[in-house]
Amino acid sequence: MVRHLGAFNETGPDVKMLKLAAGAELPAAAIPYQQARFIVDGGVEYAGEKYPGISFTYIPPDEKIGATRAYTESTLLVITWSYRGGPAVLPALAS
């Protein structure tokens, strides 16, 4: 489940809350903008390491990230943003 909490302009921040069932997986990707992921509760596994609730990760732009799997029901707060003149986080808001 994804709950969109807010977007402030085309370069962000764009804020979402993700609820992942145990075993659910966010696919590997390389995104052109920055992202912060806060594990609010539950826990996820990434690159062979387990991260329990109240963990944080920062993903720089264009960083290739592997799949992230919830090993228990988990809630993540995800904040995505770009930089001035960078790629739009929300293309529909770009003019």
MMTF fields as JSON, N, C-alpha, C and O atoms, coordinates in Angstrom:
{
  "mmtfVersion": "1.0.0",
  "mmtfProducer": "UNKNOWN",
  "numBonds": 379,
  "numAtoms": 380,
  "numGroups": 95,
  "numChains": 1,
  "numModels": 1,
  "chainsPerModel": [1],
  "groupsPerChain": [95],
  "chainIdList": ["A"],
  "bondAtomList": [4, 2, 8, 6, 12, 10, 16, 14, 20, 18, 24, 22, 28, 26, 32, 30, 36, 34, 40, 38, 44, 42, 48, 46, 52, 50, 56, 54, 60, 58, 64, 62, 68, 66, 72, 70, 76, 74, 80, 78, 84, 82, 88, 86, 92, 90, 96, 94, 100, 98, 104, 102, 108, 106, 112, 110, 116, 114, 120, 118, 124, 122, 128, 126, 132, 130, 136, 134, 140, 138, 144, 142, 148, 146, 152, 150, 156, 154, 160, 158, 164, 162, 168, 166, 172, 170, 176, 174, 180, 178, 184, 182, 188, 186, 192, 190, 196, 194, 200, 198, 204, 202, 208, 206, 212, 210, 216, 214, 220, 218, 224, 222, 228, 226, 232, 230, 236, 234, 240, 238, 244, 242, 248, 246, 252, 250, 256, 254, 260, 258, 264, 262, 268, 266, 272, 270, 276, 274, 280, 278, 284, 282, 288, 286, 292, 290, 296, 294, 300, 298, 304, 302, 308, 306, 312, 310, 316, 314, 320, 318, 324, 322, 328, 326, 332, 330, 336, 334, 340, 338, 344, 342, 348, 346, 352, 350, 356, 354, 360, 358, 364, 362, 368, 366, 372, 370, 376, 374],
  "bondOrderList": [1, 1, 1, 1, 1, 1, 1, 1, 1, 1, 1, 1, 1, 1, 1, 1, 1, 1, 1, 1, 1, 1, 1, 1, 1, 1, 1, 1, 1, 1, 1, 1, 1, 1, 1, 1, 1, 1, 1, 1, 1, 1, 1, 1, 1, 1, 1, 1, 1, 1, 1, 1, 1, 1, 1, 1, 1, 1, 1, 1, 1, 1, 1, 1, 1, 1, 1, 1, 1, 1, 1, 1, 1, 1, 1, 1, 1, 1, 1, 1, 1, 1, 1, 1, 1, 1, 1, 1, 1, 1, 1, 1, 1, 1],
  "groupList": [{"groupName": "MET", "atomNameList": ["N", "CA", "C", "O"], "elementList": ["N", "C", "C", "O"], "formalChargeList": [0, 0, 0, 0], "bondAtomList": [1, 0, 2, 1, 3, 2], "bondOrderList": [1, 1, 2], "singleLetterCode": "M", "chemCompType": "L-PEPTIDE LINKING"}, {"groupName": "VAL", "atomNameList": ["N", "CA", "C", "O"], "elementList": ["N", "C", "C", "O"], "formalChargeList": [0, 0, 0, 0], "bondAtomList": [1, 0, 2, 1, 3, 2], "bondOrderList": [1, 1, 2], "singleLetterCode": "V", "chemCompType": "L-PEPTIDE LINKING"}, {"groupName": "ARG", "atomNameList": ["N", "CA", "C", "O"], "elementList": ["N", "C", "C", "O"], "formalChargeList": [0, 0, 0, 0], "bondAtomList": [1, 0, 2, 1, 3, 2], "bondOrderList": [1, 1, 2], "singleLetterCode": "R", "chemCompType": "L-PEPTIDE LINKING"}, {"groupName": "HIS", "atomNameList": ["N", "CA", "C", "O"], "elementList": ["N", "C", "C", "O"], "formalChargeList": [0, 0, 0, 0], "bondAtomList": [1, 0, 2, 1, 3, 2], "bondOrderList": [1, 1, 2], "singleLetterCode": "H", "chemCompType": "L-PEPTIDE LINKING"}, {"groupName": "LEU", "atomNameList": ["N", "CA", "C", "O"], "elementList": ["N", "C", "C", "O"], "formalChargeList": [0, 0, 0, 0], "bondAtomList": [1, 0, 2, 1, 3, 2], "bondOrderList": [1, 1, 2], "singleLetterCode": "L", "chemCompType": "L-PEPTIDE LINKING"}, {"groupName": "GLY", "atomNameList": ["N", "CA", "C", "O"], "elementList": ["N", "C", "C", "O"], "formalChargeList": [0, 0, 0, 0], "bondAtomList": [1, 0, 2, 1, 3, 2], "bondOrderList": [1, 1, 2], "singleLetterCode": "G", "chemCompType": "PEPTIDE LINKING"}, {"groupName": "ALA", "atomNameList": ["N", "CA", "C", "O"], "elementList": ["N", "C", "C", "O"], "formalChargeList": [0, 0, 0, 0], "bondAtomList": [1, 0, 2, 1, 3, 2], "bondOrderList": [1, 1, 2], "singleLetterCode": "A", "chemCompType": "L-PEPTIDE LINKING"}, {"groupName": "PHE", "atomNameList": ["N", "CA", "C", "O"], "elementList": ["N", "C", "C", "O"], "formalChargeList": [0, 0, 0, 0], "bondAtomList": [1, 0, 2, 1, 3, 2], "bondOrderList": [1, 1, 2], "singleLetterCode": "F", "chemCompType": "L-PEPTIDE LINKING"}, {"groupName": "ASN", "atomNameList": ["N", "CA", "C", "O"], "elementList": ["N", "C", "C", "O"], "formalChargeList": [0, 0, 0, 0], "bondAtomList": [1, 0, 2, 1, 3, 2], "bondOrderList": [1, 1, 2], "singleLetterCode": "N", "chemCompType": "L-PEPTIDE LINKING"}, {"groupName": "GLU", "atomNameList": ["N", "CA", "C", "O"], "elementList": ["N", "C", "C", "O"], "formalChargeList": [0, 0, 0, 0], "bondAtomList": [1, 0, 2, 1, 3, 2], "bondOrderList": [1, 1, 2], "singleLetterCode": "E", "chemCompType": "L-PEPTIDE LINKING"}, {"groupName": "THR", "atomNameList": ["N", "CA", "C", "O"], "elementList": ["N", "C", "C", "O"], "formalChargeList": [0, 0, 0, 0], "bondAtomList": [1, 0, 2, 1, 3, 2], "bondOrderList": [1, 1, 2], "singleLetterCode": "T", "chemCompType": "L-PEPTIDE LINKING"}, {"groupName": "PRO", "atomNameList": ["N", "CA", "C", "O"], "elementList": ["N", "C", "C", "O"], "formalChargeList": [0, 0, 0, 0], "bondAtomList": [1, 0, 2, 1, 3, 2], "bondOrderList": [1, 1, 2], "singleLetterCode": "P", "chemCompType": "L-PEPTIDE LINKING"}, {"groupName": "ASP", "atomNameList": ["N", "CA", "C", "O"], "elementList": ["N", "C", "C", "O"], "formalChargeList": [0, 0, 0, 0], "bondAtomList": [1, 0, 2, 1, 3, 2], "bondOrderList": [1, 1, 2], "singleLetterCode": "D", "chemCompType": "L-PEPTIDE LINKING"}, {"groupName": "LYS", "atomNameList": ["N", "CA", "C", "O"], "elementList": ["N", "C", "C", "O"], "formalChargeList": [0, 0, 0, 0], "bondAtomList": [1, 0, 2, 1, 3, 2], "bondOrderList": [1, 1, 2], "singleLetterCode": "K", "chemCompType": "L-PEPTIDE LINKING"}, {"groupName": "ILE", "atomNameList": ["N", "CA", "C", "O"], "elementList": ["N", "C", "C", "O"], "formalChargeList": [0, 0, 0, 0], "bondAtomList": [1, 0, 2, 1, 3, 2], "bondOrderList": [1, 1, 2], "singleLetterCode": "I", "chemCompType": "L-PEPTIDE LINKING"}, {"groupName": "TYR", "atomNameList": ["N", "CA", "C", "O"], "elementList": ["N", "C", "C", "O"], "formalChargeList": [0, 0, 0, 0], "bondAtomList": [1, 0, 2, 1, 3, 2], "bondOrderList": [1, 1, 2], "singleLetterCode": "Y", "chemCompType": "L-PEPTIDE LINKING"}, {"groupName": "GLN", "atomNameList": ["N", "CA", "C", "O"], "elementList": ["N", "C", "C", "O"], "formalChargeList": [0, 0, 0, 0], "bondAtomList": [1, 0, 2, 1, 3, 2], "bondOrderList": [1, 1, 2], "singleLetterCode": "Q", "chemCompType": "L-PEPTIDE LINKING"}, {"groupName": "SER", "atomNameList": ["N", "CA", "C", "O"], "elementList": ["N", "C", "C", "O"], "formalChargeList": [0, 0, 0, 0], "bondAtomList": [1, 0, 2, 1, 3, 2], "bondOrderList": [1, 1, 2], "singleLetterCode": "S", "chemCompType": "L-PEPTIDE LINKING"}, {"groupName": "TRP", "atomNameList": ["N", "CA", "C", "O"], "elementList": ["N", "C", "C", "O"], "formalChargeList": [0, 0, 0, 0], "bondAtomList": [1, 0, 2, 1, 3, 2], "bondOrderList": [1, 1, 2], "singleLetterCode": "W", "chemCompType": "L-PEPTIDE LINKING"}],
  "groupTypeList": [0, 1, 2, 3, 4, 5, 6, 7, 8, 9, 10, 5, 11, 12, 1, 13, 0, 4, 13, 4, 6, 6, 5, 6, 9, 4, 11, 6, 6, 6, 14, 11, 15, 16, 16, 6, 2, 7, 14, 1, 12, 5, 5, 1, 9, 15, 6, 5, 9, 13, 15, 11, 5, 14, 17, 7, 10, 15, 14, 11, 11, 12, 9, 13, 14, 5, 6, 10, 2, 6, 15, 10, 9, 17, 10, 4, 4, 1, 14, 10, 18, 17, 15, 2, 5, 5, 11, 6, 1, 4, 11, 6, 4, 6, 17],
  "groupIdList": [1, 2, 3, 4, 5, 6, 7, 8, 9, 10, 11, 12, 13, 14, 15, 16, 17, 18, 19, 20, 21, 22, 23, 24, 25, 26, 27, 28, 29, 30, 31, 32, 33, 34, 35, 36, 37, 38, 39, 40, 41, 42, 43, 44, 45, 46, 47, 48, 49, 50, 51, 52, 53, 54, 55, 56, 57, 58, 59, 60, 61, 62, 63, 64, 65, 66, 67, 68, 69, 70, 71, 72, 73, 74, 75, 76, 77, 78, 79, 80, 81, 82, 83, 84, 85, 86, 87, 88, 89, 90, 91, 92, 93, 94, 95],
  "secStructList": [7, 3, 3, 3, 3, 3, 3, 7, 1, 6, 6, 7, 7, 3, 3, 3, 3, 3, 3, 3, 7, 6, 6, 7, 3, 3, 7, 7, 3, 3, 7, 1, 1, 3, 3, 3, 3, 3, 3, 3, 3, 3, 3, 3, 3, 3, 6, 6, 3, 3, 3, 3, 1, 1, 3, 3, 3, 3, 3, 7, 6, 6, 7, 3, 3, 7, 7, 3, 3, 3, 3, 3, 3, 3, 3, 3, 3, 3, 3, 3, 3, 7, 7, 6, 6, 1, 7, 7, 1, 1, 4, 4, 4, 7, 7],
  "xCoordList": [0.845, 0.0, 0.894, 1.889, 0.533, 1.263, 0.304, -0.777, 0.703, -0.09, 0.758, 1.814, 0.281, 0.985, 0.681, -0.48, 1.715, 1.522, 1.671, 1.094, 2.44, 2.572, 3.682, 4.654, 3.518, 4.532, 4.558, 3.514, 5.749, 5.852, 6.227, 5.92, 6.861, 7.074, 7.639, 7.773, 7.972, 8.384, 9.705, 9.971, 10.531, 11.78, 11.692, 12.685, 10.515, 10.3, 10.427, 10.605, 10.331, 10.253, 8.879, 7.853, 8.899, 7.702, 7.738, 8.709, 6.704, 6.704, 5.615, 4.45, 6.027, 5.091, 5.324, 6.431, 4.274, 4.357, 4.045, 3.007, 4.939, 4.747, 4.477, 5.177, 3.483, 3.194, 3.495, 2.852, 4.474, 4.884, 4.505, 4.773, 3.886, 3.588, 4.898, 5.848, 4.949, 6.128, 6.399, 5.493, 7.634, 8.016, 7.896, 8.406, 7.225, 7.105, 8.474, 9.33, 8.664, 9.979, 9.877, 9.039, 10.733, 10.906, 11.994, 13.064, 11.767, 12.73, 14.025, 14.067, 15.064, 16.329, 16.083, 15.227, 16.831, 16.629, 17.809, 18.639, 17.866, 18.771, 17.879, 17.402, 17.65, 16.775, 17.613, 18.669, 17.164, 17.981, 17.897, 18.383, 17.301, 17.171, 17.522, 17.777, 17.538, 17.899, 16.69, 15.544, 16.981, 15.884, 16.369, 17.492, 15.502, 15.742, 14.642, 13.463, 15.042, 14.086, 14.224, 15.299, 13.13, 13.085, 12.236, 11.077, 12.786, 12.016, 11.365, 12.018, 10.074, 9.332, 9.056, 9.255, 8.599, 8.421, 8.581, 8.575, 8.722, 8.964, 10.453, 11.27, 10.807, 12.205, 12.367, 11.505, 13.472, 13.759, 15.16, 16.014, 15.358, 16.662, 17.15, 16.416, 18.401, 19.006, 20.475, 21.187, 20.919, 22.318, 22.804, 23.935, 21.938, 22.324, 22.312, 22.646, 21.938, 21.872, 20.425, 19.61, 20.1, 18.754, 18.755, 19.65, 17.72, 17.565, 16.214, 15.174, 16.219, 14.965, 14.33, 14.903, 13.13, 12.457, 13.355, 14.238, 13.121, 13.892, 15.299, 16.284, 15.373, 16.611, 16.409, 15.276, 17.506, 17.472, 18.526, 19.6, 18.202, 19.202, 19.013, 17.891, 20.122, 20.114, 20.647, 21.671, 19.942, 20.352, 20.658, 19.751, 21.917, 22.259, 21.724, 21.377, 21.654, 21.133, 21.958, 23.183, 21.257, 21.842, 22.563, 23.249, 22.416, 23.008, 22.191, 20.97, 22.847, 22.154, 21.912, 22.848, 20.639, 20.297, 19.676, 18.913, 20.006, 19.448, 18.029, 17.508, 17.427, 16.071, 16.066, 17.034, 14.974, 14.766, 13.552, 12.473, 13.722, 12.652, 12.248, 13.097, 10.946, 10.429, 10.463, 9.856, 11.159, 11.171, 10.058, 9.841, 9.362, 8.159, 7.302, 7.805, 6.044, 5.231, 5.946, 6.358, 6.09, 6.923, 6.272, 5.482, 6.622, 6.189, 7.434, 8.322, 7.489, 8.609, 8.095, 7.069, 8.802, 8.559, 9.618, 10.813, 9.191, 10.116, 9.999, 8.916, 11.128, 11.179, 12.114, 13.275, 11.596, 12.347, 12.441, 11.456, 13.646, 13.815, 14.942, 15.817, 14.9, 15.902, 16.689, 16.716, 17.309, 18.053, 17.613, 17.069, 17.843, 17.422, 17.986, 19.193, 17.106, 17.513, 17.651, 17.946, 17.443, 17.573, 16.297, 15.345, 16.28, 15.093, 13.901, 14.052, 12.732, 11.511, 11.151, 11.146, 10.853, 10.37, 8.92, 8.499, 8.174, 6.774, 6.588, 6.26, 6.786, 6.699, 5.398, 5.386, 4.297, 3.002, 3.002, 2.202, 3.886, 3.95, 4.919, 4.912, 5.759, 6.742, 6.022, 5.014, 6.555, 5.907, 6.624, 6.207],
  "yCoordList": [-1.17, 0.0, 1.238, 1.298, 2.216, 3.479, 4.597, 4.714, 5.415, 6.597, 7.819, 8.035, 8.62, 9.836, 10.917, 11.279, 11.437, 12.418, 13.856, 14.765, 14.078, 15.443, 15.588, 14.832, 16.579, 16.966, 18.484, 19.134, 19.038, 20.475, 21.254, 22.444, 20.647, 21.209, 20.105, 18.969, 20.415, 19.359, 18.688, 17.565, 19.352, 18.719, 18.156, 17.666, 18.222, 17.633, 18.659, 19.855, 18.154, 16.738, 16.14, 16.818, 14.861, 14.046, 13.04, 12.297, 13.011, 12.217, 11.142, 11.432, 9.895, 8.763, 7.866, 7.796, 7.188, 6.164, 4.841, 4.708, 3.866, 2.544, 1.525, 1.494, 0.71, -0.404, -1.664, -1.924, -2.457, -3.66, -4.893, -4.971, -5.845, -7.134, -7.911, -7.67, -8.824, -9.678, -10.386, -10.975, -10.33, -10.956, -10.048, -10.384, -8.889, -7.949, -7.358, -7.241, -6.986, -6.522, -5.258, -5.165, -4.285, -3.124, -3.514, -3.947, -3.379, -3.876, -3.057, -1.904, -3.683, -2.98, -1.857, -1.98, -0.765, 0.372, 1.331, 1.24, 2.235, 3.392, 4.586, 4.724, 5.443, 6.587, 7.853, 7.96, 8.815, 9.999, 11.092, 12.2, 10.809, 11.81, 11.185, 9.983, 11.978, 11.54, 10.947, 11.3, 10.041, 9.443, 9.111, 8.646, 9.358, 8.954, 7.964, 8.203, 6.853, 5.837, 5.642, 5.313, 5.848, 5.648, 4.404, 4.353, 3.419, 2.239, 2.576, 2.598, 2.836, 3.273, 2.101, 2.203, 0.991, -0.224, -1.438, -1.33, -2.592, -3.816, -3.961, -3.659, -4.415, -4.577, -4.994, -5.674, -4.589, -4.943, -5.53, -5.33, -6.255, -6.815, -6.191, -6.12, -5.738, -5.117, -5.533, -5.41, -6.017, -6.409, -7.388, -7.289, -8.323, -9.335, -8.903, -9.699, -7.664, -7.145, -6.897, -6.525, -7.101, -6.817, -5.486, -5.19, -4.681, -3.372, -3.319, -3.384, -3.202, -3.169, -1.781, -0.834, -1.684, -0.397, 0.644, 0.322, 1.887, 3.055, 2.996, 3.313, 2.589, 2.646, 3.653, 4.01, 4.112, 5.147, 4.838, 4.323, 5.163, 5.099, 6.28, 6.728, 6.775, 7.847, 7.259, 6.576, 7.528, 7.027, 8.234, 9.006, 8.417, 9.546, 9.355, 8.238, 10.445, 10.329, 9.353, 9.29, 8.595, 7.64, 6.457, 5.698, 6.299, 5.157, 3.905, 3.909, 2.845, 1.58, 0.92, 0.642, 0.678, 0.034, -1.322, -1.485, -2.279, -3.621, -3.678, -2.698, -4.828, -5.035, -4.926, -5.293, -4.424, -4.313, -5.166, -4.963, -6.133, -7.064, -6.918, -6.872, -6.846, -6.791, -8.198, -9.108, -8.397, -9.726, -9.869, -10.954, -8.788, -8.783, -7.633, -6.798, -7.559, -6.42, -5.135, -4.993, -4.205, -3.025, -1.752, -1.783, -0.641, 0.679, 1.513, 1.619, 2.106, 2.961, 4.347, 4.482, 5.366, 6.739, 7.024, 6.936, 7.366, 7.58, 9.029, 9.495, 9.728, 11.12, 11.186, 10.786, 11.695, 11.779, 13.24, 13.976, 13.659, 15.027, 15.097, 14.233, 16.142, 16.374, 17.619, 17.989, 18.245, 19.479, 20.497, 20.129, 21.758, 22.817, 22.522, 22.345, 22.473, 22.176, 20.69, 20.295, 19.854, 18.405, 17.792, 18.503, 16.461, 15.789, 15.974, 16.026, 16.071, 16.269, 14.993, 13.91, 15.12, 13.998, 13.71, 12.555, 14.766, 14.669, 15.373, 16.56, 14.681, 15.303, 16.039, 17.026, 15.583, 16.242, 17.68, 18.494, 18.01, 19.365, 20.242, 21.463, 19.636, 20.419, 21.301, 20.907, 22.49, 23.397, 23.42, 24.128],
  "zCoordList": [0.0, 0.0, 0.0, 0.724, -0.812, -0.872, -0.507, -1.084, 0.452, 0.808, 0.482, 1.078, -0.478, -0.871, 0.159, 0.353, 0.821, 1.878, 1.402, 1.999, 0.331, -0.163, -1.175, -1.179, -2.035, -3.007, -3.024, -2.977, -3.091, -2.896, -4.152, -4.235, -5.106, -6.443, -7.323, -6.869, -8.575, -9.494, -9.1, -9.529, -8.297, -7.873, -6.462, -5.925, -5.861, -4.545, -3.437, -3.671, -2.246, -1.931, -2.213, -2.154, -2.518, -2.692, -1.539, -1.401, -0.724, 0.505, 0.43, 0.157, 0.679, 0.641, 1.849, 2.381, 2.269, 3.301, 2.605, 1.956, 2.74, 2.134, 3.232, 4.245, 3.035, 3.939, 3.145, 2.128, 3.601, 2.895, 3.696, 4.895, 3.037, 3.672, 3.817, 3.072, 4.755, 4.91, 3.588, 2.998, 3.127, 1.866, 0.656, -0.413, 0.798, -0.325, -0.634, 0.243, -1.902, -2.331, -3.169, -4.065, -2.878, -3.747, -4.736, -4.308, -6.047, -7.029, -7.069, -6.64, -7.59, -7.824, -8.826, -9.701, -8.699, -9.59, -9.504, -8.599, -10.448, -10.398, -10.708, -11.834, -9.732, -9.938, -10.083, -9.461, -10.893, -11.176, -10.112, -10.336, -8.981, -7.922, -6.579, -6.499, -5.544, -4.192, -3.485, -3.761, -2.571, -1.815, -0.403, -0.207, 0.564, 1.949, 2.311, 2.048, 2.915, 3.348, 4.856, 5.356, 5.563, 6.997, 7.269, 6.859, 7.942, 8.321, 9.656, 10.699, 9.599, 10.779, 11.712, 12.922, 11.147, 11.946, 11.058, 9.832, 11.682, 10.932, 10.674, 11.545, 9.495, 9.14, 7.695, 7.137, 7.088, 5.7, 5.597, 6.461, 4.516, 4.204, 2.913, 1.927, 2.925, 1.75, 1.706, 2.702, 0.567, 0.347, 1.429, 1.904, 1.804, 2.769, 4.225, 5.103, 4.502, 5.873, 6.257, 5.412, 7.529, 8.029, 8.757, 9.549, 8.471, 9.086, 9.788, 9.133, 11.113, 11.871, 11.829, 11.292, 12.411, 12.519, 13.152, 13.947, 12.795, 13.2, 12.603, 13.27, 11.344, 10.564, 9.445, 9.123, 8.852, 7.823, 6.776, 7.087, 5.523, 4.467, 3.523, 3.284, 2.993, 1.991, 0.7, 0.693, -0.402, -1.716, -2.598, -2.906, -3.013, -3.872, -5.292, -5.675, -6.08, -7.448, -8.289, -8.177, -9.132, -10.08, -9.423, -10.106, -8.127, -7.423, -7.735, -7.574, -8.175, -8.427, -7.073, -6.324, -6.776, -5.511, -5.793, -6.746, -4.966, -5.111, -4.565, -4.033, -4.706, -4.19, -2.668, -2.001, -2.141, -0.695, -0.356, -0.914, 0.567, 0.893, 2.359, 3.25, 2.589, 3.964, 4.543, 3.978, 5.656, 6.287, 7.319, 7.857, 7.591, 8.41, 7.895, 7.143, 8.265, 7.828, 8.242, 9.393, 7.304, 7.547, 7.018, 6.075, 7.644, 7.205, 6.93, 7.776, 5.734, 5.347, 4.99, 4.323, 5.43, 5.002, 3.949, 4.234, 2.723, 1.614, 1.142, 0.787, 1.145, 0.697, -0.502, -0.419, -1.62, -2.865, -3.281, -3.222, -3.708, -4.177, -5.196, -5.244, -6.003, -7.026, -6.63, -5.456, -7.572, -7.338, -8.376, -9.417, -8.101, -9.023, -10.412, -10.576, -11.403, -12.774, -13.04, -14.168, -12.027, -12.187, -12.735, -13.055, -12.842, -13.364, -12.436, -11.216, -13.019, -12.233, -11.496, -12.081, -10.223, -9.417, -9.808, -9.875, -10.06, -10.444, -11.79, -11.811, -12.906, -14.234, -14.487, -15.222, -13.893, -14.114, -13.601, -14.062, -12.652, -12.122, -12.903, -12.741, -13.755, -14.519, -15.53, -16.116, -15.722, -16.693, -18.015, -18.931]
}
